[in-house]
Amino acid sequence: MARRPPRRVLYLTGFFPPDVIAKRAGGVAAVLAGEGHRVTVITRWPAHLAGGSYTPEELAEADRALPAGVTVHRIEVVEKRSAGTWRRILSQVSFSFRAAVWATRLAFRHDLVMAYTPPPFTGVAAWAAAKASGRPLVLEVQDLYPAQALALGVVRPGLVTTVAARVERLLYRGAARLVVVNEGYREHAVAAGADPDRIRVIPNSCDLQAFRPDVEPLPASWERAPFTALFAGTVGLAQGSEVILGAAAALRDRPDVGFEVWGGGARYAELQRAAAGRGLSNLRFGPPVAHRDMPRVLARGDALLLTLHPHEIFGLVVPSKLSEYLAMGRPVAAAARGQVAALLAEAGAGVAVEPLDGAGLAGALRRLADDPSARAEMGRRARALAVERFPHDRVNAAFAAAVAEVGPD
């Protein structure tokens, strides 16, 4: 088959480098540009992990590192990572409305429109631009709305959720290609009316050169325990991270076992206060770090903690950080069910207990601490799984192939 000509891609995403959580969007744009496509990005103004927005000078420096063929337009809407739920939603709506206006003007000069969600409002903006211009839409779905918002109690069943569900179906049915990150999401999308032939399952990827077992651990102001169970990333409503408190309390009798939580998020400070209130001296908290430093943070752990909310919808979720955990060659100790538990069991790359089961998580960690050989074997299998399924180049190439399937010949 003849190679299809390069595309002019209009890409709407709320997250783009140098935003710390934009590795997927940045990687996809770079691969598309590397294959000769022209990528125009519409995104929001990013915020530092520790608070405060990037300066124009910082963004100019970041943009100079982008490959030729990628142009970035930023809308000055900043979403603070510590903001409350409704403030974040208002910020997302504001960005998406302005992005829709801008994208509708630009879409006529492009061959297709692409969007990264969440937030779901970005998908609506991209759909509107694609519809107005008659261009095909490639939609990536990283979270399930409104199902997850309902499960977390952010919204209640009613008119809003009914409309949101109809919008979800509209987007899924209107996409020329729908990119989802695992089979659970694929099943959800089909149930919502998506054409199975248009769906592409493309997992989140990992930089295997940066995330590897022999990375030097990042120093901290405290001494690392002989066996450290470490959580890194967002501490929010969806994570169910309070299970770490129960596990730490159950292992107070083990001075050789320690816990570390590194990151931020809406419930990070609450988790800190709860740990202090319970006198959990075996649980330490580290600050958010730039993504380039994340491998050194993860290297501090002997087992890496992954926690999720107990609602059944989160059984479909495979957090993007799982691929990085696996690449570090450490066993993953998960308080999660569904897709995560099945993946770990299939590969022998870790252990899983029920969400919020602090005693169960403590028991799993106790066994890992007492059996270095089993721990090493799980770590070896974890690394092998990351190499097999989640390398950046292969995953991003699959995304580029999905984009190449649509648009003009």
C-alpha positions in Angstrom: 0.0 0.0 0.0 1.3 3.5 -0.9 2.3 5.7 2.0 -0.3 8.3 2.7 0.9 12.0 2.5 1.8 13.9 5.6 -1.1 15.4 7.6 -1.7 18.8 9.0 -2.9 17.9 12.5 -4.7 20.3 14.8 -4.2 19.0 18.3 -6.2 20.2 21.3 -4.9 19.2 24.7 -5.1 20.7 28.2 -1.6 19.4 29.0 1.5 19.9 26.9 5.3 20.2 27.7 6.7 21.6 29.9 3.7 20.5 32.0 4.9 17.6 34.1 1.9 15.4 33.2 2.1 16.0 29.5 4.5 13.2 28.5 1.8 11.5 26.4 0.8 14.5 24.4 4.4 15.7 23.9 5.5 12.3 22.8 2.7 11.9 20.3 3.3 15.3 18.8 7.0 14.6 18.5 6.5 11.3 16.7 3.9 12.8 14.3 6.4 15.6 13.5 9.2 13.0 13.1 7.1 11.3 10.4 6.6 14.5 8.5 3.2 15.6 9.8 2.7 19.3 10.7 1.2 19.6 14.2 -0.5 22.7 15.6 -1.1 22.4 19.3 -3.7 24.4 21.2 -3.2 24.1 24.9 -3.5 25.9 28.2 -0.8 27.9 30.1 0.9 25.3 32.4 1.6 25.6 36.1 4.5 24.4 38.1 4.0 21.5 40.5 4.9 23.7 43.4 2.4 26.4 42.3 2.7 29.4 40.1 2.5 29.6 36.3 5.4 29.3 33.9 6.9 32.6 32.7 6.9 33.4 29.0 10.7 32.9 29.1 10.4 29.4 30.5 7.8 28.5 27.9 10.0 29.9 25.1 12.9 27.8 26.3 10.7 24.7 26.4 9.3 25.3 22.9 12.8 25.6 21.5 13.3 22.0 22.4 10.3 20.8 20.4 11.0 19.2 17.0 10.5 21.0 13.8 6.9 20.8 12.6 5.3 21.4 16.0 3.7 24.8 16.7 2.2 25.6 20.1 -0.5 28.1 20.8 -1.3 28.6 24.6 -4.4 30.0 26.1 -3.8 31.9 29.3 -6.0 29.8 31.5 -4.0 28.3 34.5 -5.5 25.4 36.5 -3.9 25.3 40.0 -3.3 21.7 40.9 -4.4 22.3 44.5 -7.7 24.0 43.5 -11.0 22.6 44.5 -13.1 20.5 42.1 -15.5 23.1 40.9 -12.8 25.7 40.4 -10.9 23.2 38.3 -14.0 22.5 36.3 -14.6 26.2 35.7 -11.0 26.6 34.5 -11.4 23.6 32.2 -14.7 25.0 30.7 -13.1 28.4 30.2 -10.1 26.9 28.4 -12.2 24.6 26.2 -14.6 27.4 25.1 -11.7 29.5 24.0 -10.0 26.6 22.4 -13.2 25.8 20.5 -13.3 29.3 19.0 -9.6 29.2 18.1 -9.7 25.7 16.7 -12.8 26.4 14.6 -10.9 29.1 12.8 -7.7 27.0 12.4 -9.4 23.7 11.5 -10.0 24.7 7.9 -6.3 24.9 7.3 -5.7 21.3 8.7 -6.5 17.8 7.5 -7.8 16.5 10.8 -8.5 17.5 14.4 -7.2 15.5 17.4 -7.9 15.8 21.1 -6.6 14.5 24.3 -9.1 14.0 27.1 -9.5 14.6 30.1 -10.9 17.0 30.6 -14.0 16.0 28.6 -14.7 19.6 27.6 -11.6 19.5 25.4 -13.2 16.7 23.4 -16.3 18.8 22.9 -14.2 21.7 21.6 -12.4 19.4 19.2 -15.7 17.8 18.0 -17.2 21.3 17.4 -14.1 22.4 15.3 -14.1 19.1 13.4 -17.8 19.3 12.7 -17.7 23.0 11.6 -14.8 22.3 9.2 -15.8 18.9 8.0 -12.5 17.4 9.2 -12.2 14.0 10.8 -11.7 13.7 14.6 -9.2 11.6 16.4 -10.1 11.4 20.1 -8.0 10.0 22.9 -9.8 8.9 26.1 -7.7 8.7 29.2 -10.6 8.9 31.7 -14.2 7.9 31.6 -16.7 10.8 32.1 -19.3 11.1 33.6 -18.9 7.6 35.1 -15.8 8.5 37.2 -17.2 11.8 38.4 -20.4 10.1 39.5 -18.4 7.4 41.3 -16.3 10.0 43.2 -19.4 12.0 44.2 -18.2 15.1 42.3 -21.6 15.2 40.6 -24.9 13.7 41.5 -27.2 11.8 39.1 -29.5 14.2 37.3 -29.7 16.5 34.4 -26.0 17.3 34.3 -24.9 13.7 34.2 -27.6 12.8 31.7 -26.4 15.5 29.3 -22.8 14.4 30.0 -23.5 10.8 29.1 -25.2 11.9 25.9 -22.2 14.1 25.0 -19.9 11.1 25.7 -21.9 9.0 23.2 -21.8 11.8 20.7 -18.0 12.1 20.9 -17.5 8.4 20.7 -19.8 7.9 17.7 -18.4 11.0 16.0 -14.7 10.1 16.2 -13.1 8.7 13.0 -10.6 7.1 15.4 -11.1 6.6 19.1 -7.9 5.9 21.0 -8.3 4.2 24.4 -5.6 3.0 26.8 -6.8 -0.5 27.7 -9.4 -3.2 26.9 -11.6 -2.1 29.7 -12.0 1.3 28.2 -12.7 -0.3 24.8 -15.6 -2.3 26.2 -17.0 0.8 27.9 -16.7 2.8 24.6 -18.5 0.1 22.6 -21.3 0.0 25.2 -21.6 3.7 24.8 -22.1 3.4 21.1 -18.6 3.6 19.5 -17.9 1.7 16.4 -15.5 -1.2 17.4 -13.7 -0.9 14.0 -12.8 2.7 14.8 -11.3 2.0 18.2 -7.5 1.6 18.7 -6.2 0.3 22.1 -2.9 2.1 22.7 -1.5 2.0 26.3 0.4 4.7 28.1 4.1 4.4 27.4 7.4 4.7 29.3 10.9 6.0 28.6 12.8 2.9 29.3 16.1 4.7 29.2 15.1 7.1 32.0 13.1 4.6 34.1 15.4 1.6 34.8 16.4 -0.5 37.8 19.9 0.9 38.2 19.0 4.6 38.8 20.6 6.3 41.7 18.0 7.1 44.4 17.2 10.8 45.1 18.5 11.9 48.5 16.0 13.0 51.1 16.2 14.7 54.5 15.5 11.3 56.3 17.1 8.0 56.2 15.5 5.4 53.9 14.1 2.3 55.6 15.7 -1.1 54.8 12.5 -2.0 53.0 10.6 1.0 51.6 7.1 1.0 50.1 6.8 4.1 48.0 3.9 5.9 46.4 4.5 8.7 43.8 2.1 10.9 42.0 -1.3 12.5 42.5 -3.1 12.1 45.8 -6.6 12.9 44.8 -10.2 11.7 45.0 -9.6 8.8 42.6 -6.6 7.3 44.2 -7.9 5.9 47.5 -4.5 6.6 49.0 -5.8 6.5 52.5 -5.2 2.8 52.4 -1.5 3.7 52.9 -2.4 5.0 56.4 -3.9 1.6 57.4 -1.0 -0.3 56.0 1.5 1.9 57.8 -0.4 1.6 61.1 -0.5 -2.2 60.7 3.3 -2.3 60.2 4.4 -0.2 63.1 5.9 -3.3 64.6 8.4 -3.5 61.8 11.1 -0.9 62.2 12.7 -2.2 59.0 9.6 -1.3 56.9 9.0 2.3 56.0 6.5 4.2 53.7 7.1 7.2 51.5 4.5 9.3 49.6 5.9 11.7 47.0 3.7 14.1 45.0 0.8 16.5 45.5 -2.9 16.8 44.7 -6.1 17.8 46.2 -5.9 15.3 49.1 -2.1 15.3 49.7 -2.2 17.8 52.6 -5.2 15.9 54.1 -3.2 12.6 54.0 -0.3 14.3 55.7 -2.5 15.6 58.5 -4.1 12.2 58.9 -0.7 10.5 59.2 0.5 13.1 61.8 -2.8 12.7 63.7 -2.2 8.9 63.9 1.4 9.3 64.9 2.7 7.3 61.9 6.4 8.0 62.2 7.1 5.2 59.6 5.3 7.3 56.9 7.3 10.1 55.3 6.2 12.7 52.7 8.2 14.1 49.9 7.4 17.1 47.7 6.3 17.0 44.1 9.2 16.7 41.7 9.8 17.4 38.0 9.2 14.4 35.8 12.8 14.2 35.0 13.5 13.5 38.6 10.8 10.9 39.0 13.1 7.9 38.2 15.3 8.8 41.2 12.3 9.1 43.5 11.0 5.7 42.4 14.5 4.2 42.9 14.0 4.9 46.7 11.3 2.2 46.8 11.8 -1.6 47.2 8.1 -2.0 46.4 6.0 0.7 44.5 2.5 1.4 45.7 -0.5 1.9 43.4 -3.9 2.7 44.9 -7.3 3.3 43.4 -10.8 4.1 44.5 -13.0 1.1 45.3 -15.8 1.9 42.9 -16.2 -0.7 40.2 -15.6 1.9 37.4 -12.0 2.2 38.6 -11.5 -1.5 37.9 -11.2 -0.4 34.3 -8.5 2.1 35.0 -4.7 1.5 34.4 -2.9 4.6 35.7 -0.3 6.0 33.4 2.4 5.7 36.1 2.1 1.9 36.2 4.3 1.6 33.1 7.0 3.6 34.9 6.7 1.6 38.1 7.2 -1.6 36.1 10.2 -0.2 34.2 12.0 0.5 37.5 12.2 -3.3 38.1 10.4 -3.2 41.4 7.4 -5.2 42.4 4.1 -3.3 42.4 2.0 -3.5 45.5 -1.5 -2.4 44.4 -4.7 -1.8 46.3 -6.8 -2.1 43.2 -9.0 -4.5 41.4 -9.8 -5.2 37.7 -7.4 -4.3 35.0 -4.4 -3.5 37.3 -4.8 -6.6 39.4 -5.2 -8.8 36.3 -2.1 -7.3 34.7 0.1 -7.9 37.7 -1.2 -11.4 38.2 -0.7 -12.3 34.6 2.9 -11.1 34.5 3.8 -12.0 38.1 5.0 -8.5 38.5 3.5 -7.7 41.8 0.6 -8.3 44.2 -2.8 -6.8 44.5 -5.3 -6.5 47.3 -8.8 -5.0 47.5 -9.0 -1.1 47.4 -8.8 0.4 50.9 -7.7 -2.9 52.4 -5.0 -1.5 54.7 -4.5 -4.8 56.5 -4.3 -6.7 53.3 -1.8 -4.3 51.8 0.3 -4.5 55.0 0.3 -8.3 54.8 1.4 -8.2 51.2 4.2 -5.8 52.0 5.3 -7.9 55.0 5.7 -10.9 52.8 7.7 -8.9 50.2 10.0 -7.5 52.9 10.6 -11.0 54.3 11.3 -12.7 50.9 14.1 -10.8 48.9 14.3 -13.6 46.3 10.5 -13.4 45.5 10.8 -9.6 45.4 13.7 -9.8 42.9 11.9 -12.2 40.7 8.8 -9.9 40.6 11.0 -7.0 39.8 12.6 -8.8 36.9 9.2 -9.7 35.6 8.0 -6.1 36.0 10.9 -4.8 33.9 10.3 -7.4 31.3 6.6 -6.5 31.0 7.5 -2.8 30.6 10.0 -3.6 27.8 7.4 -5.8 26.1 4.4 -3.6 26.2 5.2 0.0 27.1 8.3 1.4 25.2 7.8 5.0 24.2 8.8 4.5 20.5 6.5 1.6 19.9 3.5 3.0 21.6 3.8 6.5 20.0 4.4 4.9 16.6 1.1 3.0 17.1 -0.6 6.4 17.8 0.9 7.9 14.7 -0.3 4.9 12.6 -3.9 5.6 13.9 -3.6 9.2 12.8 -2.3 8.1 9.4 -5.5 6.0 8.9 -7.7 9.1 8.6 -7.7 12.3 6.6 -7.3 12.8 2.8 -5.4 10.4 0.6 
